[in-house]
């Protein structure tokens, strides 16, 4: 099974995302901030990361992740409530692979993961 790390400061969002990921046959992990997310990636690099953190912290996380050993491996999907082209563009330039708008559901996440080849 593939491993997906959910990085979000909202415990509720992490739990909902982890439930969906389990239904999609992923082994989910959780991190409430970028520091613990990077530590988690260093311990075991995931196959995918759902990332929703403040803009500057998220960009720093992506850049730092990509510098780690095997840090180019995970698919990073930015989760955002904004359809802000600049924010999404900056994240993609920093190394994010794709994005999904919140609120997302099982169908939306399954479609996105299928599009990028995770399922």
Residue, then its C-alpha position, 0 to 999 in steps of 0.5 A: x500500500x502507498x503511504x500519504x502524509x496529510x499536513x494540516x493544522x486542523x485536526x478535523x481536516x486531517x482526520x477526514x482526509x485520513x479516512x478518505x485515504x484509507x478508503x482509497x487504500x492508502x496508509x495515511x499519516x498525519x502532521x500538524x505543521x511543517x516541522x513535524x511533517x519534515x521529521x516524518x518524511x525523514x523517518x519514512x518518505x511517503x508516496x504522497x503528501x496532502x499539504x495545507x499550511x500557510x503560504x510561506x511555511x508551505x513553500x519552505x516545506x516543499x523546498x526543504x523536502x525536495x532537498x532531502x534524500x529521496x525528497x523528489x519521490x513524493x507527489x505533493x498536492x497542495x490543498x487550498x481554499x483559494x483558487x488563487x493562481x499566484x499562490x498555486x503557481x508559487x507552490x508549483x514553482x517550489x516543487x508541488x506537483x498539483x493542487x486540490x481545492x477545499x472542501x474536497x471529498x472522496x470523489x475529488x481526491x480519487x479523481x485527482x490521485x488518478x490523474x497524477x498516477x497515484x491510483 
